[in-house]
Amino acid sequence: MKIGFVGAGKAGFTLGKYFKEKGANVTGYYSRSLESAKEAAVFTNTKYFETLEQVLLASDTLFLTVPDTTIEIVWNNLKAMPIQNKIICHCSGMQSSAVFDGIEQRQAFGYSVHPLFAIYSKQSSYKEIAQAVFTIEGNDQYLHTLKQFIEQLGNLVNIITPEQKIKYHGAAVFLSNHVTAIAHIGSKLLNECGFEDEFVKISLKTLFLNQCKAIAEVGPAKALTGPVERNDLSTMKKHMECFGENETRLYAILSKQLIEIAKEKHTDSDYSAMELFIKKELER
């Protein structure tokens, strides 16, 4: 498999470097920004290409590591080129391989290959992506070939359907982006208590990271602590009295979910009073 990249941003840098480090044959990069393609080529010890057709001809497999809104644009350009028998993948979490409209009529094969991983750095994320899981969907012809390729890198892979993509991506947003929002709110509230940024930073490293680790190791129910788990309605009310309107509503929404987890953990406890209180808060 000779893999070329279209797009030289964080995803392109990370996957190209990771594939190359694991022994894959990476041909190089094409990007609308020639400087970005050159930078990626140097970083991965591969080549850069000045045109889309050049990277296509040098590769049997293309990874389109471009923004979601650009995938269709790149595909429309590829349609006019000799793509017969080529494997064409994009790395969008939300879009399916259906974005490659008419690909089978052109005797090529389309896939979405998505790492369930927040790629935050062009230079260093490749060191951590070995721990990520991947999802793949697309044409049956090379579906298991791609799955085997990723598995040989050392990653867990799951084949999904196009219909699952949007919900799957929404789940990823909850697990990554929305967690960031919650961390931001918690940090802001600590700042409002008069704590300096360094104290807040250490708090994130201990309280927040340790909780995430516990959830990953034993699951949400066993990792749950705090006033909801203890069925402590008095503490919950005091919290909500001191928050602003937005924080109070979010606290109530999240607490409603925590009650469901707590009921799973403590089947003999009665959470009806807490449930009623939350219900009234959310109906305001």
N, C-alpha and C positions, 0 to 999 in steps of 0.2 A: 504494500500500500504506500503510494507516494502522495503525501498530504500537503496541499497548499492552502494558504490562508488569505482570505479577502477581508481586510480590516486589521488595523494594527493598534487597537486600543488595549484596555486591560485584559479583556477576554482573549484576544489574539496573542498577546505577549505571554499570558499565563499558560494557555493550552499548548502553544507552540513550544515553549521552553520545557514544559512538563513532558510532552510527547518525545521531544528530542533527548531529554535526560534519560528517558526510559528506553531509548534505542530505536524509536520510530524514525522512519524516513520522512523528514519534513523538507519540502522543496524550497519554501520561502514565502514571501509576503507581497501582496499588492494592496495598496491603499490609495485613496484619493489624494492623500498627502504623501508625496514621495519621501519626504524627510521622515515621516512616521514609519514607512516601509523599510527605509534604510536602518532606522534605529532598531526596529524589531529584528531585522536580519542580523545585525551585529550582536544583539542580545542573545539570539538563539544559534548563532554561528551557521546561518543559512544564507539564502540569496534574497534579493529584492527584485521585483519585477515592475517595469514601468507601465505595463498595460494589463488589463484584466485577462485578455486572451493569452498573454505570455504565461501567466501563472496557471491558467487552465490547461494549456498544452504541456506544461512541465509536470502536471499532476494527474493522478487518476481519481483523487478524492479532494474535494474542496470543502473547507470549513468557512462559512460566512460568519465571521465574528464582528458583525456590524449591528448598530441599533435596530430594534424591531421595525421601526418605520422605514428603514433602508433595505431590508431583506428583499421586498418585492421589487424595488428599483434595481438592485443588483441582478435579481433573477430575470427581469425583463431584458437586461443587457446580455445575460448569458444565453437566453433563448436563441439569439441570432448567431451563436457560435457553435463550433463542432463539439457538442456535449454528449454524443452517443457513448453509452457504456460508462459514463462518469457517475461517481457517487457525489451527491451534493448535499451537504449538511448545513443547517443553521443551528445556532446555540441559544435561541430564545426559549425562555421558560414558559411563556404563554402561547406563542404561536405554534401550530402544528406543521407537519410537512405539507399540508394542503395549500400552503402559501406558494408552493412550486406548481402553480396551475399549468396543466398540460405537459408535465415533465415526462410522463410515460409515453405520450405520443412522439416525443423526441428521443425515445429509447435511452433515457437516463433515469437515475434513481434518487429520490428525495427522502431526507430524514431530518428529524430534529434530535439533536444530541445535547442534553443540558446537564451541567454539573450543579447539583444542589449545594451551592457554595457561594458565599458572598465574596466576589473577587474585588478586593479593595485597593490592590497595589499592582502596578505593571511590573515592578521589579522583584517583589518578594512573595506574591501569592502562590506562585508555582511550588514553593517549598511546602505548602500546607494542603494543596489540593489532593494529595495522595490519600487523605482521610475522607474525601468527599464521596458521596454516592452520585451516580449518574442515572438519568432516565433517557430512553431512546424510543422513538416511534417512527414508522415510515414503511416503505415498500418491503415486502417479504423477501425480495431477492437477496439483499445483503444485510438484512436486519440482524441476523445472528452472527454474521461476520463482524459487524461493528460492535455488537455486544461482546464478542470474544476478544476483540482488540482492546476494548476498555478494561475488561476483566484481566487481561494479561498485563496491563499496567499496574494492577493491584487493587482496583476499585470495585466496589459492589455496584451492579447494574440492574435496573428493573425496566422491562419493556412495558410501555403503557399504550393506551389508545389515544387517537386524536381528540376524542370526546372528553377525555380526562384532563387534558392539558390546562384548561382555564382554572378548574378547581385546584389542581396540583400547584399551579403557580400562585394562586391565592393563599394556599397553605404555606408556601415558602415565604410569602410576604408577611404572614402572621409570625412565622418563626424567626424572621430576620429583621425586616424593616419595622414592623410594629413593636417588636421588642426594643428597638432603638428609641422609639417614641416614649415608651414607658420608662426607659432608663433616663431619658431627657427630663421627663416630668419629675421623677424621683430626685434627680440631681438639682433641679431648679428649686424644689421644696427644701432641700438641705441648705442650699444657698440662702433661701429666705429665712432660715433659722439662724443665719449668721456664720455658717461654716465656710471656710475658705476652699478654693478650688482643689488644693492638694488633698485636703481631708475628704472631699467628695470623690476624688479620683481613687483614693485608697478604699473608700467605701464600695465603689463599683467593683474593684478587684476582689474584695472579700465577700461581701453580701451577695452581690449580683452574680459574679462568676461562680461562686460556690453553689448557689441555688441552681444555676444552669447546669452545672456538673451533676448535681444530685438528680435533676430531672432526666438528664441523659442516661444516667446509670441505673436508676430504679423506677423511673416513670413518674408522671405528675402526681398520682394519688399518694404514693409513698413519700414523695418529696414535699408534700404540702405541709406547711406550718402556718402560724399566724392566727389572727382573730376569727376568721371564718372557720378554720379547721377546729378551733377550740369552742366554736359556737358562742363567741363572745360578742353579743349584740351591743353591749354598752360601749365597748371600745370602738366598734365600727361607727356608731352614732357620733362619738366625739371626733373621730377622724373627719367625718363628712361635714361636721359643723365648722371646722377650721379651714376647709378647702374653699377655693373659688368655685364658681358655677361649673366650669368645664371639667375641673378635676373631680368634683363631686359626682357628676354624671358618669364619667368614665370609671370612677371607683365603684359605682353601683353596678354598671354593666359588667365589669370584670368580676365583682363579688358574686353576681348571679351565676357566673360560670364556675367560680370557686366552690359555691355551695353544692353544685352537682358533683364536683370532685370529692368534696368532703363527705357527702352522702354515700358515695362509693366506698370511701375509706372507713367510715363509721356507720355501718348499717343500722346500729341500734340507737343512734342519736336522732333527736327531733329538731329539725331545722326550720319548722313551719313559721315560727315567729320572725326569724331572720328573713325568710323568703317573703313574708307579707310586708315587712318593712321595705325591702328592696323593691318590691312590686309597686308600692305607693310612691317611692322616690322616682321611679322611672315613668310613672304616669303623670307626674307634675307638669 
